[in-house]
Amino acid sequence: MRQLIASVSIPTKEANLNDSAPLLGPLLQHFFAEHLLRQRSVSPQTVASYRDIFRLLLEFLRNEYQLEPAALRITNLDAPSVLRFLDHLELKRRNSAFADH
């Protein structure tokens, strides 16, 4: 099912340049500074885990859209892109989903 959804076409770089949607970088910065640190008061290890996965996601999106992370917009982070990223983690990086409960 996930691979079916992930096969949706990828928007072009040109479409991204004309987009008036917010840039992804400032939203991520706000998520880390405001939500994780101030509102949730998470541990440094949790912040590091989120940082690492977002770094992988931004690298994946950079390769997918041929855009530097500073140019990515929130519209680049849609469900099909996230599903392709999860497939990438499982297939290329050999990561798997697990529950640590």
Order of alpha helices (4+ residues) and beta strands (2+ residues): alpha-alpha-alpha-alpha-alpha
